Amino acid sequence: MTEHHLAQINIARLKAPEGDPGNAFFFDNLNRINAIADRSAGFVWRLQDDIGDATRINAFNDPLLIINMSVWESIEALKAFAFDTVHRKIFERRAEFFAPLDGPHAALWWIKAGDTPTVENAKTKLELLERNGPIPDAFTFADRFDPPK
């Protein structure tokens, strides 16, 4: 087991509330995508509510702003899930469901293996990324940092 795992947050603002026909493809595939994540190599944990996803967790006092958080054994494991599974097809259609955001929509950071990030901690990582750009405490796929020694 490694000493550190990769935590991630990504957020998106829906163009319309859940139940709107314009979001049907996204919501119709959500359980399938979550199940693929859960079975993916290197998956550790994901934020979820009582019904198994995080889209109804109102972390930003905005019912259209949805949150996703997860923990992975490595950047490579998260990248493989995000871009080498059917998740990529949903991701490629994101402009159909989500409005542009001011500021970062995703942040990555290292945590000690066995720790679970909190929503407040994750929100702080987005703020750090917006304020400082990529740093070891909050970074992106494009500008990544190795785990602490």
Summary of the structure (lengths in Angstrom):
residues: 149
radius of gyration: 14.8
end to end distance: 14.5
largest distance: 48.1
contacts: 422
relative contact order: 0.23
helix: 36%
strand: 23%
